Amino acid sequence: MAAILLSGYLYSKLGLKKSFTMLYTLSCAGGCCILFLGNHTSGIAMPLFVVLTKFGVAGAFVLIYVSTVEVFPTLFCATALGFCNFFARIITILAPEVAEREPPLPMLLFVSFTAIGAVVIWFVKPLAEQNKK
């Protein structure tokens, strides 16, 4: 719940690209902590890593819904969100298969995808930037 509230605040203060980058970087950092320190920690460290990772993912998920209007024209907002949601659900079918792989692979994929997301967001041009040209 804190991630949902904070992501809206970040979006209003920092904008689309910085908010997504911050949340994806947070998830990537949590994933790296799980990947590299997960087996060597005891006590409360591992739950903190998981919460950190989930915090970034939950915040970015909310930003997807909030920022769709800023990226796509009004006429195509619902269609774009529907297509993205459809393909995300199709890819989610593979989640159980990935989760059953040997331990470093699932977390490596997670960290890779969040790192890619933090970089790719900088190539997205909001409508306000597109209309300036």
Secondary structure, DSSP 8 states (H G I E B T S, - for coil): -HHHHHHHHHHHHH-HHHHHHHHHHHHHHHHHHHHHHGGG--TTHHHHHHHHHHHHHHHHHHHHHHHHHHHS-GGGHHHHHHHHHHHHHHHHTTHHHHHTS-THHHHHHHHHHHHHHHHHGGG---HHHHHT-
